[in-house]
């Protein structure tokens, strides 16, 4: 076996074992302890985070951040992965910290020159855009970590009624229109609620609360239309152009009911706390959309129109 192949297999075995002795590895590879020790020194020099454990039962262990073995990609796969990772850069906040940026940098750095050239031609010409929404990276990371290690979290949450403390068991995280959302079981309300992450003021792990196994086994696909408090019917009349503008919209498009003349109406239920958000969301359509309900959305739009009229008088 060539040395390069042996090092790759050794890296894969180390990742699987997490803790080991040189003698164990030497026996498995059929090599001397001295040769395996040199291989481990070389892997350590390449960045594999191995450290020695002294005393009885000692040996070697991996730090929490393990190195993954090399993976081969075709050019089309490399291009797809590059732009999938690059699309994350359009989010103002990610639950991965700097991981996405550093991974993309490493990935791009080791691509062949001709593949880099092709990707460079597509930069700023292919993107998955997301509106900029400021929120806490630390809170996102706390929520994601809670999902990974199956742990409850205590949060301070801001709603229309003010700030309150909640004990939750996060089910997952998803992003929509630049906002991050966390569907979770709320131990306070004894039901599944949806929390907008930019409204979470603080979050900390809470190991004292026993998680519910039935909740831990759920995924985002298992969550019905997430509701947090009072819901209100949201109805918007659309012109044919309004239908055309919204039918590919992931938020409102699925709720359009078309008429024979090409016009249509949007009908869905929204959280009462998000009435202004949805009103502003429809505002961009101008005269192609007319909000019919709820009354608060109609009133908000009237006030906004009057404010604009006075500004341009």
N, C-alpha and C positions, 0 to 999 in steps of 0.2 A: 504494500500500500504506500502511495506517495505521501510525503510529509504533509502537503497541503490538504489532501483528503483526510489524513489522520487528524489534523487539527480541527477540521470541520466536524468530523464525527465526535471528537472529544468535546467540542463546544456544545453539540447537541446532547451528549450524555450528561455533561455538567448541568445544563439547564434542567434536565429531567430529574437528576439526583438532588440538586441544591446543596447537599452536604456529602462529603466523601473523604476517603484517605487515598494517598498516592498508591499504596499497596493494592487497594481494591481496583483502581483503574489499570494499574500495571498488569494485574492478573487477567482482567477482561480483555485487554488489548494484546496480551502475550508479549509484553515488552518489559525492560528492566525498570526498576524504580528510578534510576538516574535519568533514563531517557524520558520517562513521564514527567519528572520534575522539571526538566528543560522545556518540555512542551507547555507545562503550566506557566512557567516563567514567560514564555513567548506569548501565550494567550493574554496573560496579565499585561504585558507590554502593549498588546493590541487594543486594550481597553476593556477586556472581560473582567468584571469587578470581583475577583477572587481574593479572599483573605484567610489567613491561617488561624486555627483555633488551638490554643496551647493547653497542655495538661492532659489528664486522663480522658479518653474519648475524644481527643482532639482530631485535627485533620484540616480540611478546607471547607469553606462555605462560600455561597454567593451572597452578595449584597442584594437588597430588595429589587433594585433596578438591574435586571438581568439582561445580558446581550443575547440577541437572537441570531441564529445561523444565517448565512447568506441565502438569498432566494433569487432565482433566475426569472427574468421577465422578457417577453417579446417587446419589440419597439412599440406596438400598439398598446400593449398592457402598460408599459412605462408612461406613455403619453396620457392614458386614461387616469392612472394613479396620480400623476403630477397635477393635472387640472382638478381632480377630485380633492386633493389636499390643498391646492391653491385657493379653491373656492372658500375654504374655511377662513382665509385671511380677510374676507370681506365682512366677517362677523366682528363686532367691536369686542366681544368677550367670548371666550371658550372655556369649557371645563377641563381642558388638557394643559393649561398653563402655556409654557413655551414649547411643549412637546411637538405640536403640529408644525411650528415654524422650523425647529431644528431638524425634524425628520425630513421635511421638504428640502432643506438646504443640503443635508447629507445625500438624499436621493438624487438631487439634481447634480451635485458635485461629481458623482461617480458614473454618470451617464456617458456614453460614447459621444465624441465631439459632433458627429453628424446628427445624432438624436437630439442633442442640445440645440443645434442650429434649427431643426424643425420645430422644436418647442418654442424657441425664441421668436419664430415668425408668428406664432399663435398667441404670444403674451399680449394681454390687453385687447385681444380680439375674440377670445373665448373666456367667458366668466359666468359664474352663478352668483348673481348679485343679491345682497341682503342689506336692508336699511340699517344704518348705524344706530344702535341702541346701547347706551352705557349701562353697565351693571357690574356687580362684583365677581371677579374671577374666583376669589376665595370661597364665596358662597356656592358658586357652581361646582367647584371641586369638592366641597364638603358633601353636596347632594349626590354627586356621581360616586364618590367614595362610599357613601352609605348604601347605594344600590349594589356596589361591588362586594362589600363585606357583610351585607345583610344586617344593617344597623338602623336604629331609630335616630331622629334628629330633632332637636329643640330649636324652633325658629321664632323670631319676632317678626310678625307679619302686619303690613299696613293695608287696611281696607277703607272703604268709605265710612265705616263706623269708628275708625281710629286704629291704633296699634294694639296688638294682643299677642300673647305667647301661645304657641301651638306646639304640640308634640306630634310629629308625623313619621310615617314610614314611607320613604320615596319609592315609587314604582319605576320611574324612569325620567328622562329629560328629552324634550324635543323643542325645536326652534321653528317659529313661524313669523314671517314678516319682521325678522330681526329680534323678536322677543323670545326668551327662553321660558318654557313652561315645565312645571314639575307636578304631574299627577301623583298623589300620595294618599295613603290612608291617614286620616286625621283622628288621633286618639281622643281629642277633645270633642269633636262632633260625631265620632263613632261612625264615620262614613268616608268614602273616597271623595276627595276634593282636588280641584286643580289650583295650583299656586303659580302666579306669575313671578318669576325670579327677581325682576327688578323691584318688586314690592316686598321682598324679604330683606329686612334690615340687618339681621344677624342670624347665623346658623352655627350650631355646634353639635357634634356627635353626643348621643345620650345612651350609653351602654346599660343604664339602669332600667330601661324599658324593654320588656321582652317583645320581640317582633312577632307578627302573626304569619304563620307558615303559608296560609292561603293567599295572603297579600304578596309574600316573597315569591310565590310561583307565578304571579301575574306579569304580563308584559304590556307595553303600550297598546298592542293590538287587542288586548282583552278589555281595555277601558272603553265604556260607552261614551256618549257625548258628555264630556266632563263638565260638571256644574259646581259652582262655588257660591252658595247663597241664592238669592232671588233671581229668577230668570224672567225676561221680558220678550214678547214677540217683536221681531224686527222685520219690517216690510218696506220694500223699496220698489217703486214703479220705474221701469227702464224703457227707454226708446230702443229701436232696433240697433242703433249704434252703441247704446249702453250695454245691450246684451252682448254685442260683438266684443266690446272692451273688457267685459267681465267674465265671459264664458271660460276663459283659460285661467282665471284667478283661483288659486287653491283655496282661498278662504270663503268666497261668496259664490264662485262658479257652480259648485255642486248643488246650490240651493236655488238656481234660476229655473223658473217655470216659463217656457216660451209660449207665445201666442202665434196664431197663424200668420199674422202680418209681420212677424219678426221681432216685435217688441216682447216684453216679458215682465216678470215680477220676481224679486228675491224674497223668500220667506224662510225664516229660521228663528230659533230662540237664542238670545244672547244673555250673558250675565248682566245684571243691572249695573254693576260697577263699570262695565265696558261700553255703556251707551254713548258716551262722548267719543271714545276711540272709534266705534263703528260709524258714528256720524261724520267724523273727520275723514274716515276711510272712504266714504261715499262722496264726500265734498269734492274730491278731485275729478269726479265725472261731470261736474258742472250741470248744465241743463239737460244732460242725458239721463239724469236720475232724479227722482222725487221721493223723499222719505215720507211714508204714510203713517208709520208707527214705529216705536211708541211715542207718546205725546212729548216726552222729554227730549227725544231726538229731533222732533219737528221744531220745538221751541228753541233748542240750541242752534239749529240751522238758521232759523229766522233771525236770531240775535246776531249770528255771524254775518249774515247778509246785510243787516242794518249797519253793523260796525264797518263793513267794507264800503257800503254806500257813503257813510259819513266821511270815511277816510279819503274818498275820491271826489267828494263834493267840492 
